[in-house]
Amino acid sequence: MSWERGDVVVATDPFKDESTGRPFLVISTDGTPFHGGQYVALALTTRT
């Protein structure tokens, strides 16, 4: 599966042991190396 810039995806959080999923905002573009296999994303949260 391939995601585009601006898509929100749910994935496991690599920094939590018991993560069931966290939303991530994809910020990489077609010009990013390894696009389609690796993505640059920001973790979204409701906490400060």
N, CA, C and O of each residue as an XYZ file, in Angstrom:
192
protein
N       0.845     -1.178      0.000
C       0.000      0.000      0.000
C       0.886      1.236      0.000
O       1.961      1.240      0.600
N       0.435      2.268     -0.667
C       1.194      3.505     -0.778
C       0.381      4.663     -0.227
O      -0.812      4.781     -0.510
N       1.018      5.507      0.550
C       0.343      6.676      1.110
C       0.910      7.933      0.488
O       2.041      7.936      0.000
N       0.142      8.984      0.502
C       0.539     10.264     -0.052
C       0.670     11.301      1.054
O       0.165     11.100      2.159
N       1.343     12.407      0.764
C       1.500     13.499      1.715
C       0.126     13.988      2.168
O      -0.754     14.235      1.343
N      -0.051     14.126      3.478
C      -1.318     14.586      4.044
C      -2.215     13.466      4.536
O      -3.195     13.734      5.230
N      -1.911     12.219      4.199
C      -2.698     11.085      4.685
C      -2.436     10.870      6.168
O      -1.319     11.068      6.646
N      -3.467     10.465      6.887
C      -3.327     10.095      8.290
C      -3.473      8.582      8.362
O      -4.474      8.027      7.910
N      -2.476      7.921      8.929
C      -2.481      6.466      9.039
C      -2.334      6.071     10.497
O      -1.790      6.832     11.296
N      -2.812      4.893     10.847
C      -2.666      4.372     12.208
C      -1.623      3.273     12.167
O      -1.722      2.334     11.377
N      -0.617      3.398     13.030
C       0.475      2.424     13.088
C       0.899      2.237     14.534
O       0.550      3.041     15.399
N       1.647      1.185     14.796
C       2.145      0.975     16.155
C       3.158      2.062     16.490
O       3.887      2.534     15.618
N       3.195      2.446     17.739
C       4.114      3.473     18.215
C       5.417      2.803     18.636
O       5.410      1.992     19.562
N       6.536      3.120     17.981
C       7.796      2.445     18.314
C       8.341      2.821     19.696
O       9.278      2.183     20.176
N       7.776      3.835     20.339
C       8.288      4.274     21.635
C       7.428      3.800     22.804
O       7.699      4.168     23.947
N       6.400      2.994     22.545
C       5.561      2.450     23.607
C       5.526      0.938     23.494
O       5.415      0.387     22.399
N       5.623      0.268     24.644
C       5.621     -1.190     24.647
C       4.248     -1.767     24.329
O       4.157     -2.773     23.626
N       3.189     -1.163     24.825
C       1.846     -1.717     24.662
C       0.992     -0.865     23.721
O      -0.179     -0.608     23.998
N       1.578     -0.438     22.624
C       0.875      0.411     21.678
C      -0.096     -0.399     20.832
O       0.282     -1.405     20.231
N      -1.341      0.041     20.787
C      -2.333     -0.602     19.924
C      -2.506      0.183     18.639
O      -3.202     -0.262     17.726
N      -1.892      1.325     18.562
C      -1.956      2.129     17.360
C      -2.029      3.608     17.684
O      -2.643      4.003     18.675
N      -1.411      4.413     16.861
C      -1.396      5.858     17.051
C      -1.515      6.485     15.665
O      -0.960      5.960     14.699
N      -2.233      7.603     15.560
C      -2.321      8.254     14.253
C      -1.019      8.985     13.915
O      -0.406      9.624     14.770
N      -0.619      8.876     12.659
C       0.562      9.554     12.134
C       0.170     10.307     10.870
O      -0.611      9.807     10.060
N       0.714     11.514     10.701
C       0.503     12.319      9.516
C       1.690     12.128      8.589
O       2.827     12.390      8.981
N       1.447     11.678      7.368
C       2.513     11.457      6.391
C       2.923     12.807      5.808
O       2.083     13.552      5.303
N       4.238     13.124      5.881
C       4.718     14.402      5.352
C       5.712     14.213      4.205
O       6.135     15.195      3.596
N       6.091     12.971      3.900
C       7.027     12.750      2.789
C       6.306     12.899      1.448
O       5.078     12.839      1.376
N       7.088     13.092      0.396
C       6.543     13.273     -0.953
C       7.130     12.228     -1.895
O       7.933     11.391     -1.483
N       6.728     12.282     -3.153
C       7.270     11.362     -4.154
C       8.774     11.539     -4.318
O       9.463     10.608     -4.734
N       9.290     12.726     -3.995
C      10.714     12.997     -4.125
C      11.557     12.462     -2.986
O      12.785     12.483     -3.068
N      10.927     11.984     -1.925
C      11.650     11.437     -0.783
C      12.253     10.087     -1.167
O      11.565      9.252     -1.755
N      13.530      9.860     -0.842
C      14.129      8.559     -1.163
C      13.324      7.408     -0.558
O      12.833      7.516      0.566
N      13.191      6.322     -1.293
C      12.489      5.103     -0.876
C      10.983      5.323     -0.702
O      10.341      4.590      0.051
N      10.404      6.327     -1.393
C       8.964      6.568     -1.298
C       8.214      5.315     -1.720
O       8.544      4.693     -2.730
N       7.219      4.955     -0.952
C       6.460      3.732     -1.205
C       6.893      2.595     -0.310
O       6.149      1.631     -0.125
N       8.086      2.693      0.247
C       8.592      1.671      1.153
C       8.884      2.231      2.530
O       8.741      1.540      3.539
N       9.297      3.497      2.563
C       9.577      4.187      3.823
C       8.968      5.578      3.736
O       8.952      6.194      2.670
N       8.470      6.065      4.862
C       7.790      7.360      4.893
C       8.295      8.207      6.043
O       8.748      7.683      7.061
N       8.215      9.514      5.877
C       8.479     10.456      6.962
C       7.110     10.857      7.491
O       6.248     11.292      6.728
N       6.909     10.708      8.810
C       5.598     10.978      9.389
C       5.747     11.643     10.750
O       6.778     11.519     11.411
N       4.695     12.353     11.154
C       4.639     12.998     12.461
C       3.585     12.302     13.308
O       2.482     12.032     12.833
N       3.916     12.012     14.556
C       2.946     11.407     15.463
C       1.950     12.485     15.897
O       2.342     13.606     16.221
N       0.670     12.140     15.900
C      -0.375     13.079     16.325
C      -0.812     12.722     17.739
O      -0.887     11.546     18.095
N      -1.096     13.732     18.537
C      -1.533     13.533     19.903
C      -2.479     14.644     20.321
O      -2.531     15.698     19.687
N      -3.220     14.408     21.378
C      -4.119     15.429     21.921
C      -3.567     16.010     23.220
O      -4.209     16.845     23.857
N      -2.382     15.567     23.603
C      -1.765     16.037     24.846
C      -0.648     17.011     24.533
O      -0.041     16.946     23.464
N      -0.371     17.926     25.474
C       0.722     18.874     25.283
C       2.029     18.271     25.738
O       3.071     18.921     25.656
